[in-house]
Amino acid sequence: MVPTNAASFPDTPIYKKAQDIFMLSRNISTYLVDDLATIDKQGTEDANVYFSGDIVQQSVCLAPEILKAESASFFEDKQKRAATISRLTHLLNINCDRLEQANSNGKEFVHLLRQEVKKFKSLQRVWMLTL
């Protein structure tokens, strides 16, 4: 078994894409919150405002999970981390669906996030084979 260097992980394409997704989701969330946080005439808020925070929470977990999977010693631990990344990616897609249905001017930006997640998933398939 060849020892790996933790400093080389941030240079991997999947790690860089995870960082891109985080930055994009944070910017989209900031933009959407302004539209979705308003209170309507009945005194209720838009339920989609919480989904904008969910995309940030899920995307912030991607990069650390990649690092944990890469540095895990045992195959089972690597597979658990990879499964967590798959779940987070799936949840990101679900929340993108929900935000695209929201009544907001910024929902077309969610499509950009969805495209990045799709690229991430293709990188993820190859990455999982290398674990």
Residue frames as a rotation matrix with the C-alpha (Angstrom) as fourth column:
MET 1
0.582 0.814 0.000 0.00
0.814 -0.582 0.000 0.00
0.000 0.000 -1.000 0.00
VAL 2
-0.367 -0.689 0.624 1.34
0.689 -0.652 -0.315 3.37
0.624 0.315 0.715 -1.02
PRO 3
-0.257 0.271 -0.928 1.11
0.810 -0.464 -0.360 6.06
-0.528 -0.843 -0.100 1.68
THR 4
0.220 0.427 0.877 -0.81
0.815 -0.574 0.076 9.14
0.536 0.698 -0.474 0.63
ASN 5
-0.828 -0.517 -0.218 -0.01
0.559 -0.731 -0.391 12.72
0.043 -0.446 0.894 1.41
ALA 6
0.038 0.920 -0.391 -2.88
0.878 -0.217 -0.426 14.77
-0.477 -0.327 -0.816 2.85
ALA 7
-0.258 -0.181 -0.949 -1.52
-0.064 -0.977 0.204 17.93
-0.964 0.113 0.240 1.22
SER 8
-0.986 -0.161 -0.034 -2.22
-0.048 0.084 0.995 16.49
-0.157 0.983 -0.091 -2.25
PHE 9
-0.442 0.884 0.153 -5.96
0.821 0.467 -0.329 16.03
-0.362 -0.020 -0.932 -1.65
PRO 10
0.153 0.587 -0.795 -7.00
0.150 -0.809 -0.569 19.64
-0.977 -0.032 -0.212 -2.27
ASP 11
-0.540 -0.416 -0.732 -5.54
-0.622 -0.389 0.680 19.34
-0.567 0.822 -0.049 -5.78
THR 12
-0.791 0.285 0.541 -7.92
0.462 0.858 0.225 16.56
-0.400 0.428 -0.811 -6.81
PRO 13
-0.844 0.485 0.229 -10.69
-0.052 -0.499 0.865 17.46
0.533 0.719 0.446 -9.25
ILE 14
-0.005 0.900 -0.436 -13.45
0.635 0.340 0.694 16.13
0.773 -0.273 -0.573 -6.98
TYR 15
-0.150 -0.121 -0.981 -12.23
0.936 -0.336 -0.102 18.24
-0.317 -0.934 0.164 -4.06
LYS 16
-0.957 -0.228 -0.182 -12.04
0.152 -0.923 0.355 21.36
-0.249 0.312 0.917 -6.23
LYS 17
-0.573 0.813 0.107 -15.55
0.096 -0.063 0.993 20.71
0.814 0.580 -0.042 -7.55
ALA 18
0.086 0.571 -0.816 -16.82
0.933 0.241 0.267 20.29
0.350 -0.785 -0.512 -3.97
GLN 19
-0.526 -0.347 -0.776 -15.32
0.630 -0.772 -0.082 23.67
-0.571 -0.532 0.625 -3.13
ASP 20
-0.972 0.205 0.112 -16.95
-0.042 -0.624 0.780 25.21
0.230 0.754 0.616 -6.23
ILE 21
-0.209 0.949 -0.234 -20.32
0.494 0.310 0.813 23.77
0.844 0.055 -0.533 -5.22
PHE 22
-0.070 0.133 -0.989 -19.95
0.984 -0.155 -0.091 25.21
-0.165 -0.979 -0.120 -1.73
MET 23
-0.823 -0.305 -0.480 -19.14
0.265 -0.952 0.151 28.70
-0.503 -0.003 0.864 -2.99
LEU 24
-0.834 0.546 0.081 -21.94
-0.070 -0.250 0.966 28.61
0.548 0.800 0.246 -5.54
SER 25
-0.076 0.852 -0.518 -24.54
0.730 0.401 0.553 27.30
0.679 -0.337 -0.653 -3.10
ARG 26
-0.298 -0.085 -0.951 -23.58
0.853 -0.470 -0.225 29.94
-0.428 -0.878 0.212 -0.53
ASN 27
-0.961 -0.081 -0.264 -23.95
-0.039 -0.907 0.420 32.72
-0.274 0.414 0.868 -3.09
ILE 28
-0.595 0.801 -0.064 -27.25
0.106 0.158 0.982 31.35
0.797 0.577 -0.179 -4.36
SER 29
-0.085 0.559 -0.825 -28.58
0.950 0.295 0.102 31.01
0.301 -0.775 -0.556 -0.83
THR 30
-0.619 -0.214 -0.755 -27.65
0.516 -0.836 -0.187 34.59
-0.592 -0.505 0.628 -0.02
TYR 31
-0.961 0.259 -0.097 -29.41
-0.241 -0.612 0.754 35.78
0.135 0.748 0.650 -3.15
LEU 32
-0.427 0.844 -0.324 -32.53
0.281 0.464 0.840 33.67
0.860 0.268 -0.435 -2.60
VAL 33
-0.457 0.240 -0.856 -32.96
0.889 0.085 -0.451 34.55
-0.035 -0.967 -0.252 1.08
ASP 34
-0.920 0.103 -0.379 -33.75
-0.068 -0.992 -0.105 38.14
-0.387 -0.071 0.919 0.16
ASP 35
-0.615 0.720 -0.323 -36.66
-0.551 -0.099 0.828 36.99
0.564 0.687 0.457 -2.02
LEU 36
-0.187 0.554 -0.811 -37.91
0.208 0.830 0.518 34.14
0.960 -0.072 -0.270 0.14
ALA 37
-0.738 -0.200 -0.645 -37.61
0.645 0.076 -0.761 35.65
0.201 -0.977 0.073 3.63
THR 38
-0.805 0.480 0.347 -40.49
-0.454 -0.877 0.159 38.06
0.381 -0.030 0.924 3.17
ILE 39
-0.758 0.648 0.074 -43.69
0.294 0.440 -0.848 37.63
-0.582 -0.621 -0.524 5.14
ASP 40
-0.720 0.559 0.410 -46.89
0.430 -0.104 0.897 37.51
0.544 0.822 -0.165 3.08
LYS 41
-0.432 0.627 0.648 -50.20
-0.528 -0.758 0.383 39.20
0.732 -0.177 0.658 3.95
GLN 42
0.624 0.669 -0.405 -51.35
-0.104 0.584 0.805 36.22
0.775 -0.460 0.434 6.03
GLY 43
0.563 -0.477 0.675 -48.23
-0.826 -0.308 0.472 36.52
-0.017 -0.823 -0.568 8.19
THR 44
0.781 -0.314 0.539 -46.54
0.173 0.939 0.296 33.35
-0.600 -0.138 0.788 6.94
GLU 45
0.020 -0.856 -0.516 -43.13
-0.743 -0.358 0.566 32.96
-0.669 0.372 -0.643 5.41
ASP 46
0.529 0.078 -0.845 -42.16
-0.765 0.475 -0.435 30.99
0.367 0.877 0.311 2.35
ALA 47
0.848 -0.158 0.506 -41.19
-0.198 0.791 0.579 27.43
-0.492 -0.591 0.639 3.34
ASN 48
0.816 -0.539 0.210 -38.57
0.466 0.399 -0.790 27.36
0.342 0.742 0.576 0.58
VAL 49
0.606 -0.617 0.503 -36.36
-0.633 -0.756 -0.166 29.73
0.483 -0.218 -0.848 2.54
TYR 50
0.529 -0.384 0.757 -35.16
-0.580 0.487 0.653 26.76
-0.619 -0.784 0.035 4.60
PHE 51
0.822 -0.217 0.527 -34.14
0.471 0.779 -0.414 24.82
-0.321 0.588 0.742 1.49
SER 52
0.732 -0.597 0.329 -31.73
-0.119 -0.587 -0.801 27.60
0.671 0.547 -0.501 0.58
GLY 53
0.304 -0.621 0.722 -29.94
-0.953 -0.178 0.247 27.02
-0.025 -0.763 -0.646 3.88
ASP 54
0.698 0.024 0.716 -30.04
-0.177 0.974 0.139 23.28
-0.694 -0.223 0.684 3.38
ILE 55
0.907 -0.390 0.159 -28.04
0.280 0.277 -0.919 23.48
0.314 0.878 0.360 0.15
VAL 56
0.336 -0.818 0.467 -25.31
-0.676 -0.555 -0.485 25.36
0.656 -0.153 -0.739 1.98
GLN 57
0.324 -0.170 0.931 -25.27
-0.848 0.384 0.365 22.91
-0.420 -0.908 -0.020 4.86
GLN 58
0.843 0.038 0.536 -25.05
0.117 0.961 -0.251 19.93
-0.525 0.275 0.806 2.54
SER 59
0.810 -0.555 0.187 -22.42
0.168 -0.084 -0.982 21.46
0.561 0.827 0.025 0.29
VAL 60
0.380 -0.701 0.604 -20.20
-0.861 -0.507 -0.047 22.52
0.339 -0.502 -0.796 3.20
CYS 61
0.471 -0.141 0.871 -19.95
-0.545 0.730 0.412 18.86
-0.694 -0.668 0.267 4.24
LEU 62
0.997 -0.006 -0.081 -18.76
-0.062 0.588 -0.806 17.56
0.053 0.809 0.586 0.86
ALA 63
0.398 -0.917 -0.012 -15.09
-0.464 -0.190 -0.865 18.59
0.792 0.350 -0.501 0.94
PRO 64
-0.151 -0.493 0.857 -14.37
-0.987 0.128 -0.101 17.40
-0.060 -0.860 -0.506 4.51
GLU 65
0.614 0.431 0.661 -16.01
-0.412 0.890 -0.197 14.05
-0.673 -0.151 0.724 3.75
ILE 66
0.890 -0.376 -0.257 -13.78
-0.140 0.313 -0.940 13.67
0.433 0.872 0.226 0.69
LEU 67
-0.001 -0.945 0.326 -10.71
-0.764 -0.210 -0.610 14.29
0.645 -0.250 -0.722 2.81
LYS 68
0.019 0.075 0.997 -11.91
-0.883 0.470 -0.018 11.85
-0.470 -0.880 0.075 5.47
ALA 69
0.914 0.350 0.205 -12.56
-0.206 0.836 -0.508 9.17
-0.349 0.422 0.837 2.85
GLU 70
0.654 -0.725 -0.217 -9.14
-0.263 0.051 -0.963 9.65
0.709 0.687 -0.157 1.29
SER 71
-0.243 -0.827 0.506 -7.35
-0.792 -0.132 -0.597 9.48
0.560 -0.546 -0.623 4.63
ALA 72
0.603 0.517 0.607 -9.29
-0.771 0.574 0.276 6.50
-0.206 -0.635 0.745 6.02
SER 73
-0.458 -0.868 0.189 -7.17
-0.821 0.495 0.285 3.43
-0.341 -0.025 -0.940 6.57
PHE 74
-0.664 0.261 0.701 -9.78
0.148 0.965 -0.218 0.73
-0.733 -0.041 -0.679 6.16
PHE 75
-0.937 0.299 0.183 -11.88
0.201 0.030 0.979 0.00
0.287 0.954 -0.088 3.11
GLU 76
-0.146 0.944 -0.295 -15.11
0.959 0.208 0.194 -0.07
0.245 -0.254 -0.936 5.13
ASP 77
-0.046 0.065 -0.997 -14.44
0.574 -0.815 -0.080 3.43
-0.818 -0.576 0.000 6.47
LYS 78
-0.903 -0.311 -0.297 -13.76
-0.072 -0.572 0.817 4.70
-0.424 0.759 0.494 2.96
GLN 79
-0.715 0.686 0.138 -17.03
0.493 0.355 0.795 3.17
0.496 0.636 -0.591 1.76
LYS 80
0.027 0.720 -0.693 -18.98
0.969 -0.190 -0.160 4.77
-0.247 -0.667 -0.703 4.61
ARG 81
-0.339 -0.238 -0.910 -17.59
0.152 -0.969 0.197 8.19
-0.929 -0.072 0.364 3.73
ALA 82
-0.999 -0.022 -0.034 -18.31
-0.032 -0.105 0.994 7.62
-0.025 0.994 0.104 0.04
ALA 83
-0.375 0.925 -0.063 -21.90
0.856 0.371 0.359 6.67
0.355 0.080 -0.931 0.93
THR 84
0.023 0.327 -0.945 -22.22
0.699 -0.681 -0.219 9.87
-0.715 -0.655 -0.245 2.95
ILE 85
-0.735 -0.347 -0.583 -21.04
-0.151 -0.754 0.640 11.88
-0.661 0.558 0.501 -0.05
SER 86
-0.871 0.470 0.141 -23.59
0.333 0.355 0.873 10.10
0.360 0.808 -0.466 -2.25
ARG 87
-0.051 0.879 -0.473 -26.36
0.998 0.022 -0.067 10.94
-0.048 -0.476 -0.878 0.23
LEU 88
-0.186 -0.084 -0.979 -25.31
0.325 -0.945 0.020 14.58
-0.927 -0.315 0.204 0.37
THR 89
-0.962 -0.194 -0.194 -25.27
-0.126 -0.319 0.939 14.78
-0.244 0.928 0.282 -3.42
HIS 90
-0.572 0.819 0.049 -28.73
0.698 0.454 0.553 13.23
0.431 0.350 -0.831 -3.59
LEU 91
0.095 0.603 -0.792 -30.06
0.894 -0.402 -0.200 15.70
-0.439 -0.689 -0.577 -1.02
LEU 92
-0.603 -0.367 -0.708 -28.54
0.032 -0.898 0.438 18.59
-0.797 0.241 0.553 -2.96
ASN 93
-0.954 0.280 0.106 -30.47
0.138 0.097 0.986 17.47
0.265 0.955 -0.131 -6.04
ILE 94
-0.188 0.934 -0.303 -33.71
0.953 0.248 0.174 17.21
0.237 -0.256 -0.937 -4.07
ASN 95
0.058 0.185 -0.981 -33.28
0.625 -0.773 -0.108 20.68
-0.778 -0.607 -0.161 -2.61
CYS 96
-0.899 -0.325 -0.293 -32.42
-0.046 -0.597 0.801 22.08
-0.435 0.734 0.522 -6.04
ASP 97
-0.634 0.750 0.187 -35.76
0.605 0.331 0.724 20.67
0.481 0.572 -0.664 -7.25
ARG 98
0.140 0.721 -0.679 -37.55
0.977 -0.213 -0.024 22.40
-0.162 -0.660 -0.734 -4.40
LEU 99
-0.249 -0.306 -0.919 -35.80
0.300 -0.926 0.227 25.72
-0.921 -0.219 0.323 -4.98
GLU 100
-0.987 -0.073 0.146 -36.55
0.158 -0.204 0.966 25.63
-0.041 0.976 0.213 -8.69
GLN 101
-0.235 0.971 0.047 -40.25
0.812 0.169 0.558 25.53
0.534 0.170 -0.829 -7.75
ALA 102
-0.247 0.088 -0.965 -39.87
0.800 -0.544 -0.254 28.55
-0.547 -0.835 0.064 -5.44
ASN 103
0.709 0.524 0.473 -41.34
0.683 -0.677 -0.275 31.91
0.176 0.518 -0.837 -6.27
SER 104
0.399 -0.688 -0.607 -38.08
0.241 -0.560 0.793 33.80
-0.885 -0.462 -0.058 -6.64
ASN 105
0.865 -0.159 -0.475 -36.19
-0.485 -0.506 -0.713 35.75
-0.127 0.848 -0.515 -9.25
GLY 106
-0.023 -0.999 0.033 -33.04
-0.985 0.029 0.169 33.81
-0.170 -0.029 -0.985 -8.45
LYS 107
0.472 0.253 0.845 -34.32
-0.328 0.939 -0.098 30.33
-0.818 -0.231 0.526 -9.14
GLU 108
0.961 -0.178 -0.214 -32.59
-0.162 0.266 -0.950 30.25
0.226 0.947 0.227 -12.53
PHE 109
0.078 -0.971 0.224 -29.29
-0.919 -0.157 -0.360 30.32
0.385 -0.178 -0.906 -10.65
VAL 110
0.223 0.080 0.972 -30.26
-0.663 0.743 0.091 27.04
-0.715 -0.664 0.219 -9.03
HIS 111
0.992 0.127 0.002 -29.97
-0.076 0.606 -0.792 25.49
-0.101 0.785 0.611 -12.48
LEU 112
0.368 -0.929 -0.048 -26.26
-0.619 -0.205 -0.758 26.40
0.694 0.309 -0.650 -12.44
LEU 113
-0.182 -0.379 0.907 -25.86
-0.950 0.304 -0.064 24.60
-0.252 -0.874 -0.416 -9.13
ARG 114
0.660 0.505 0.556 -27.62
-0.342 0.861 -0.376 21.56
-0.669 0.058 0.741 -10.52
GLN 115
0.869 -0.395 -0.298 -25.17
-0.227 0.217 -0.949 21.47
0.440 0.893 0.099 -13.44
GLU 116
-0.073 -0.936 0.345 -22.22
-0.853 -0.121 -0.508 21.62
0.517 -0.331 -0.790 -11.05
VAL 117
0.036 0.168 0.985 -23.70
-0.777 0.625 -0.078 18.83
-0.629 -0.762 0.153 -8.94
LYS 118
0.946 0.321 0.046 -24.11
-0.205 0.701 -0.683 16.76
-0.251 0.636 0.729 -12.10
LYS 119
0.448 -0.868 -0.213 -20.42
-0.450 -0.013 -0.893 17.27
0.772 0.496 -0.396 -12.94
PHE 120
-0.217 -0.493 0.842 -19.56
-0.975 0.078 -0.206 16.39
0.036 -0.867 -0.498 -9.35
LYS 121
0.532 0.508 0.677 -21.52
-0.552 0.815 -0.178 13.14
-0.642 -0.279 0.714 -9.61
SER 122
0.935 -0.242 -0.258 -19.58
-0.100 0.519 -0.849 12.08
0.340 0.820 0.461 -12.70
LEU 123
-0.028 -0.973 0.230 -16.30
-0.646 -0.158 -0.747 12.85
0.763 -0.170 -0.624 -10.92
GLN 124
0.020 0.126 0.992 -17.61
-0.964 0.267 -0.015 11.00
-0.267 -0.955 0.127 -7.89
ARG 125
0.929 0.367 0.047 -18.21
-0.336 0.891 -0.306 7.79
-0.154 0.269 0.951 -9.85
VAL 126
0.525 -0.813 -0.251 -14.61
-0.026 0.280 -0.960 7.69
0.851 0.510 0.126 -11.02
TRP 127
-0.192 -0.601 0.776 -13.29
-0.793 -0.371 -0.483 8.73
0.578 -0.708 -0.406 -7.59
MET 128
0.461 0.453 0.763 -15.21
-0.837 0.509 0.203 5.96
-0.296 -0.732 0.614 -5.85
LEU 129
0.959 -0.146 -0.243 -13.50
0.005 0.866 -0.500 3.40
0.283 0.478 0.831 -8.07
THR 130
0.139 -0.986 0.096 -10.10
-0.095 -0.110 -0.989 4.68
0.986 0.128 -0.109 -6.96
LEU 131
0.381 0.036 0.924 -10.81
-0.882 -0.284 0.375 4.40
0.276 -0.958 -0.076 -3.23
